[in-house]
Amino acid sequence: QVQLVESGGGLVQPGGSLRLSCAVSRNILYFQTMAWYRQAPGKQRNLVATLTNGDYSTYTDSVKGRFTISKVNAENTLYLEMNSLKPDDTAVYFCNAVELRPGKSPNLYWGQGTEVTVSS
């Protein structure tokens, strides 16, 4: 069973920075895409950023230029560097990994989430 464990959340003032980590129990090169999602209180879970096995990244418009997704293969860890944080970034952030299986539906793996609160 694959495990994803997020860390790095916390309380930060507007304009501040945080770096989230997602430690994976399997070689992350095994996953075709990894991503960060977030879920604000009372709202649905939304995609924040993705990173493919080929190191191609995408971001939702609201975080472009402020957030950076990256990974260190040797550490089996996915990161999300968040700068210029805003109160609207307040949410629980989840790590996601996608395992493609030929001829079958993909396996999706999720972490338990780490809470980020942006407030003065």
Salt bridges, closest charged atoms under 4 A:
ASP55 OD1 - LYS71 NZ 3.43
ASP61 OD1 - LYS64 NZ 2.97
ASP89 OD1 - ARG38 NH1 2.91
ASP89 OD2 - ARG66 NH1 2.77
